[in-house]
Amino acid sequence: MSPTTSASPPIVPREKLDFGLDGDIPKYWFDNHPFKSRFFDAMSTIFPEGERYFISCVRDFRDQVTDPKLLQEIKDFMRQEGQHGIVHTTYNQRLKDQGIDVDMLERIEHHILFDIVRKKVPKKMTLADTAAAEHLTAIMAHSFCEDKTLLANADHRMRAMYAWHAMEEVEHKAVAFDVMQKVAKVNYFQRILAMMIVTLGFNLHALLVTRYMLKVDGFSRWQRTKLWAKGLWWLYRPGGLFMSLFGHYIQYYKPGFHPWQNGQMRSYKLWLDTYNRTGDPIQAGEAVYAAGA
């Protein structure tokens, strides 16, 4: 399938959404499981600074873009990413109330991304990093929303937040890639090198933050060891959370790859129709969950 055979949907920034994040969300909201909950919480702490990094890396090349359609997509991409950061920052306040030093975690991430990577690495490569990270978030979106069993025992508000984030990640999944290919002219080697670095870096970062959170939660060394053994098996076993994505992930390494070769999620239209009808992202998220495979 060529990049032009699968039409991309409009990129629609959605603002001022209410996910009920100020409600009685359990501390271990995912299957009442500390590792699963904290792993997703770790991702939430990564998103605000990560989204700012992605926006900056695409903005580097915006003035070189002459295609009006791509310029509009860049604008909408930046607005969506900015909103993602806002919503996750709201949720992260809950983590602060639980004793997690989110400010410290964000300072470390900001230092790595902006004081080191943005200053030391060529802009072409930081854009390639962004395109790679967008592919990772898009394939996770496909998994989280297409498999009903994955978030079956998650709090419905958190499930809705991640469903919304997933839908918008898929809407703009090709923007950074198109800027990288059409404007920055990143070559194949640079593209796959960036993907390998981002894959390793994302997994390592998320796991280190999870480790920190479980320690703050007061689990003993032995308790953490047992949680880690089961958690890593959940993530990386054959058919596990991440290994189930491998077929979709590895396509990025094909020389002629384009994000829209993978098409749209089956659940996207259902989510969009429900949200447009109700204006309620929680109802939209529940509709997707109820219809999952």
Backbone torsions as a table, in degrees:
resi	resn	phi	psi	omega
1	MET	NA	127.8	179.6
2	SER	-81.5	161.8	-179.2
3	PRO	-58.1	-22.6	-175.2
4	THR	-91.6	-6.1	-175.2
5	THR	-85.7	-10.3	178.1
6	SER	-120.0	104.9	-175.2
7	ALA	-68.1	134.5	178.2
8	SER	-84.5	146.4	178.1
9	PRO	-77.6	164.7	175.3
10	PRO	-62.0	146.5	175.1
11	ILE	-91.2	113.6	-173.1
12	VAL	-116.9	107.5	174.0
13	PRO	-68.2	126.7	-179.3
14	ARG	-116.7	123.5	-171.8
15	GLU	-120.5	163.0	176.6
16	LYS	56.5	44.3	178.4
17	LEU	-85.7	143.0	-178.8
18	ASP	-111.5	111.2	178.3
19	PHE	-102.6	6.8	-179.1
20	GLY	67.1	32.4	-176.5
21	LEU	-71.1	-10.6	176.4
22	ASP	-92.4	8.2	-178.9
23	GLY	-88.5	-162.5	-173.0
24	ASP	-90.7	54.5	178.6
25	ILE	-69.8	126.9	-179.5
26	PRO	-61.7	153.4	177.1
27	LYS	-59.3	-47.3	177.2
28	TYR	-104.0	79.8	-168.7
29	TRP	-79.6	-13.8	-176.8
30	PHE	-106.2	99.5	175.5
31	ASP	62.5	21.3	-175.7
32	ASN	52.1	34.3	-173.3
33	HIS	-116.4	118.9	-176.7
34	PRO	-58.1	-46.1	-177.1
35	PHE	-65.5	-48.6	-178.5
36	LYS	-59.8	-45.8	-179.3
37	SER	-63.8	-46.3	-176.9
38	ARG	-71.3	-28.9	176.4
39	PHE	-64.9	-44.8	177.0
40	PHE	-68.0	-35.6	175.6
41	ASP	-63.6	-37.3	177.0
42	ALA	-61.1	-42.7	177.0
43	MET	-61.1	-38.3	-180.0
44	SER	-62.6	-36.5	178.2
45	THR	-71.3	-23.8	179.9
46	ILE	-77.7	-32.1	-169.2
47	PHE	-61.7	-48.3	-174.1
48	PRO	-56.1	-51.0	178.7
49	GLU	-69.9	-35.9	178.2
50	GLY	-61.7	-42.6	179.5
51	GLU	-64.2	-39.4	178.1
52	ARG	-63.7	-38.2	177.5
53	TYR	-63.0	-46.3	-179.6
54	PHE	-60.5	-44.4	179.3
55	ILE	-59.3	-45.0	-178.4
56	SER	-63.4	-40.5	-176.1
57	CYS	-70.0	-35.0	175.9
58	VAL	-74.7	-38.9	-179.1
59	ARG	-60.6	-29.0	179.2
60	ASP	-53.4	-31.3	-173.9
61	PHE	-110.1	2.6	-175.2
62	ARG	-60.7	-38.5	-176.8
63	ASP	-69.0	-14.1	179.1
64	GLN	-93.7	-4.8	-177.5
65	VAL	-84.2	129.2	179.5
66	THR	-110.3	-14.8	-179.2
67	ASP	-77.7	116.4	-178.3
68	PRO	-58.4	-37.0	-179.8
69	LYS	-64.2	-45.4	179.7
70	LEU	-67.3	-36.2	176.8
71	LEU	-61.2	-42.6	178.6
72	GLN	-66.3	-39.5	178.7
73	GLU	-63.0	-38.7	177.4
74	ILE	-62.5	-44.0	179.1
75	LYS	-59.8	-46.7	-178.0
76	ASP	-70.3	-35.9	175.1
77	PHE	-57.7	-46.8	-178.0
78	MET	-65.6	-38.3	178.3
79	ARG	-67.2	-41.6	177.7
80	GLN	-63.1	-46.7	-178.2
81	GLU	-63.4	-38.8	177.0
82	GLY	-61.8	-41.2	178.5
83	GLN	-67.0	-37.1	176.6
84	HIS	-59.0	-44.1	178.6
85	GLY	-61.2	-39.0	-179.9
86	ILE	-64.1	-47.5	-178.0
87	VAL	-64.3	-43.4	-179.7
88	HIS	-69.6	-30.8	174.5
89	THR	-63.8	-39.0	176.4
90	THR	-61.0	-46.9	178.5
91	TYR	-64.2	-38.0	-176.7
92	ASN	-63.3	-20.9	174.3
93	GLN	-62.1	-34.1	176.1
94	ARG	-61.8	-39.3	179.4
95	LEU	-65.9	-37.9	176.3
96	LYS	-60.3	-41.8	180.0
97	ASP	-64.7	-20.4	178.6
98	GLN	-91.7	3.9	177.6
99	GLY	97.6	2.1	178.3
100	ILE	-80.3	127.3	-179.3
101	ASP	-83.2	77.9	-177.8
102	VAL	-64.0	-37.3	180.0
103	ASP	-59.7	-42.0	178.2
104	MET	-63.3	-44.8	179.5
105	LEU	-61.3	-41.1	-179.5
106	GLU	-71.0	-34.0	176.9
107	ARG	-63.5	-42.2	179.0
108	ILE	-62.7	-46.7	-178.9
109	GLU	-64.7	-42.4	178.7
110	HIS	-60.2	-42.7	-179.6
111	HIS	-61.5	-44.7	-179.3
112	ILE	-64.5	-48.8	-173.2
113	LEU	-75.3	-42.4	-171.5
114	PHE	-100.5	-36.2	-178.0
115	ASP	-87.1	-20.9	179.2
116	ILE	-111.4	-65.5	-172.9
117	VAL	-63.5	-49.7	-176.4
118	ARG	-65.5	-25.7	-178.3
119	LYS	-93.5	-25.0	-172.8
120	LYS	-107.1	-25.2	-173.3
121	VAL	-99.3	138.5	178.8
122	PRO	-57.0	145.9	-175.8
123	LYS	-60.7	-32.0	176.6
124	LYS	-59.4	-39.9	-177.2
125	MET	-75.7	-33.5	176.6
126	THR	-68.8	-32.5	174.3
127	LEU	-68.4	-39.6	176.1
128	ALA	-62.7	-37.7	174.2
129	ASP	-57.9	-44.7	-178.2
130	THR	-63.7	-45.2	179.2
131	ALA	-61.6	-39.9	178.5
132	ALA	-65.0	-45.2	-179.9
133	ALA	-64.1	-36.3	178.0
134	GLU	-66.1	-34.0	175.3
135	HIS	-66.0	-42.3	179.1
136	LEU	-61.5	-45.7	-179.2
137	THR	-67.0	-34.2	179.4
138	ALA	-67.3	-42.2	-178.8
139	ILE	-73.1	-30.6	173.2
140	MET	-66.2	-36.6	177.2
141	ALA	-61.0	-44.8	178.1
142	HIS	-57.2	-44.7	-177.0
143	SER	-68.0	-47.9	-174.3
144	PHE	-63.0	-32.8	-174.0
145	CYS	-99.3	-15.6	-177.9
146	GLU	-96.8	-19.8	-178.7
147	ASP	-105.6	106.5	-176.3
148	LYS	-62.1	-28.7	-174.2
149	THR	-75.1	-24.1	-171.1
150	LEU	-61.1	-52.4	-177.6
151	LEU	-106.7	25.3	-176.8
152	ALA	-57.9	-37.7	-176.3
153	ASN	-106.5	26.4	176.8
154	ALA	-95.6	152.7	174.9
155	ASP	-57.4	135.8	-172.3
156	HIS	-64.6	-27.3	179.3
157	ARG	-72.9	-40.5	176.9
158	MET	-68.5	-38.4	177.6
159	ARG	-60.5	-40.8	179.6
160	ALA	-67.6	-39.3	179.5
161	MET	-62.5	-44.9	-179.4
162	TYR	-71.8	-29.8	175.8
163	ALA	-64.9	-47.1	177.6
164	TRP	-59.2	-48.0	179.5
165	HIS	-57.9	-42.3	-179.2
166	ALA	-61.8	-46.1	-177.7
167	MET	-61.1	-41.5	-179.3
168	GLU	-73.7	-32.6	174.9
169	GLU	-60.9	-39.3	179.6
170	VAL	-71.7	-36.5	178.0
171	GLU	-57.6	-40.8	-174.8
172	HIS	-108.4	21.3	-171.8
173	LYS	-65.1	-18.4	-177.1
174	ALA	-103.3	-2.3	-173.2
175	VAL	-64.6	-55.8	179.8
176	ALA	-61.7	-37.3	179.1
177	PHE	-62.5	-44.9	-179.3
178	ASP	-65.4	-39.3	176.2
179	VAL	-64.0	-41.8	179.3
180	MET	-60.5	-45.2	-175.2
181	GLN	-80.0	-45.9	-171.4
182	LYS	-84.9	-29.5	-172.9
183	VAL	-111.1	-53.2	-177.5
184	ALA	-77.1	-19.7	178.9
185	LYS	57.2	44.1	176.7
186	VAL	-68.2	134.6	-177.7
187	ASN	-84.8	172.1	-175.3
188	TYR	-60.8	-44.6	-178.8
189	PHE	-60.9	-43.9	179.3
190	GLN	-62.9	-38.5	-179.2
191	ARG	-64.1	-47.9	-177.1
192	ILE	-74.7	-31.5	175.6
193	LEU	-62.3	-43.5	178.3
194	ALA	-61.5	-40.6	179.7
195	MET	-64.0	-41.8	179.6
196	MET	-64.3	-41.6	179.9
197	ILE	-66.6	-44.5	-178.5
198	VAL	-66.2	-40.2	179.2
199	THR	-60.0	-48.5	179.0
200	LEU	-64.9	-46.1	-176.6
201	GLY	-64.7	-42.1	179.9
202	PHE	-62.9	-48.9	-178.7
203	ASN	-62.2	-44.3	-179.3
204	LEU	-63.9	-44.9	-178.5
205	HIS	-62.7	-48.8	-178.0
206	ALA	-62.3	-39.3	-179.2
207	LEU	-70.4	-37.8	178.3
208	LEU	-66.2	-39.0	177.9
209	VAL	-68.2	-39.9	176.0
210	THR	-59.2	-44.4	178.6
211	ARG	-57.8	-45.1	179.1
212	TYR	-61.7	-44.2	-177.2
213	MET	-64.3	-42.4	179.6
214	LEU	-65.4	-33.1	176.3
215	LYS	-68.1	-43.7	177.2
216	VAL	-60.8	-34.7	-179.3
217	ASP	-67.9	-10.1	174.0
218	GLY	93.4	10.4	177.6
219	PHE	-71.0	139.1	178.3
220	SER	-68.8	168.2	179.2
221	ARG	-58.2	-42.8	-179.3
222	TRP	-67.5	-40.4	177.5
223	GLN	-63.1	-41.5	178.9
224	ARG	-65.9	-36.8	178.5
225	THR	-61.4	-44.1	179.0
226	LYS	-66.5	-41.3	178.1
227	LEU	-62.7	-40.2	179.6
228	TRP	-66.8	-41.5	-179.4
229	ALA	-60.5	-46.5	179.7
230	LYS	-71.0	-36.9	-178.4
231	GLY	-67.6	-43.4	179.3
232	LEU	-66.5	-34.8	175.8
233	TRP	-64.9	-41.4	177.5
234	TRP	-60.9	-38.6	-177.9
235	LEU	-77.8	-45.9	-163.8
236	TYR	-116.0	1.3	177.2
237	ARG	-67.4	160.7	173.3
238	PRO	-55.8	123.0	-176.7
239	GLY	83.3	2.4	179.0
240	GLY	-72.7	-176.7	-173.5
241	LEU	-51.9	-48.8	-176.9
242	PHE	-90.4	-37.3	-178.2
243	MET	-66.4	-25.9	176.7
244	SER	-67.7	-15.7	179.9
245	LEU	-92.1	-3.1	-167.0
246	PHE	-60.3	-42.5	-179.4
247	GLY	-60.2	-40.7	177.6
248	HIS	-70.6	-42.1	-178.8
249	TYR	-60.8	-47.3	-170.9
250	ILE	-68.2	-18.1	179.0
251	GLN	-61.6	-25.6	-180.0
252	TYR	-59.9	-24.5	-176.4
253	TYR	-83.4	-6.4	176.9
254	LYS	-71.1	137.0	-178.8
255	PRO	-56.7	-36.9	-176.9
256	GLY	-97.0	19.7	-174.7
257	PHE	-64.8	145.1	166.6
258	HIS	-143.6	141.0	-175.3
259	PRO	-54.4	-33.1	-176.6
260	TRP	-81.3	0.4	170.8
261	GLN	-64.0	-25.0	179.7
262	ASN	-86.5	-2.0	175.1
263	GLY	69.6	-160.8	-176.7
264	GLN	-105.4	155.0	175.4
265	MET	-68.0	143.9	176.1
266	ARG	-59.0	-34.1	-174.4
267	SER	-83.5	-7.2	-174.0
268	TYR	-61.5	-49.2	-177.4
269	LYS	-62.7	-38.4	178.2
270	LEU	-63.0	-46.7	178.4
271	TRP	-60.1	-47.8	-176.4
272	LEU	-63.3	-45.7	-179.5
273	ASP	-62.9	-42.1	-179.7
274	THR	-66.6	-43.6	179.5
275	TYR	-64.9	-44.7	-179.3
276	ASN	-63.9	-32.0	-178.9
277	ARG	-77.6	-38.3	-172.4
278	THR	-104.9	-25.6	-173.2
279	GLY	70.1	12.8	-174.6
280	ASP	-116.4	109.6	-178.7
281	PRO	-67.0	-23.4	178.4
282	ILE	-71.6	-45.3	176.0
283	GLN	-60.9	-38.4	178.9
284	ALA	-64.2	-42.4	179.2
285	GLY	-64.8	-39.5	179.3
286	GLU	-68.6	-33.4	177.4
287	ALA	-63.8	-41.2	178.7
288	VAL	-65.0	-45.0	-179.4
289	TYR	-61.9	-43.7	-177.3
290	ALA	-64.6	-29.1	-176.8
291	ALA	-96.2	1.0	-176.4
292	GLY	-62.9	162.1	-178.5
293	ALA	-68.0	NA	NA
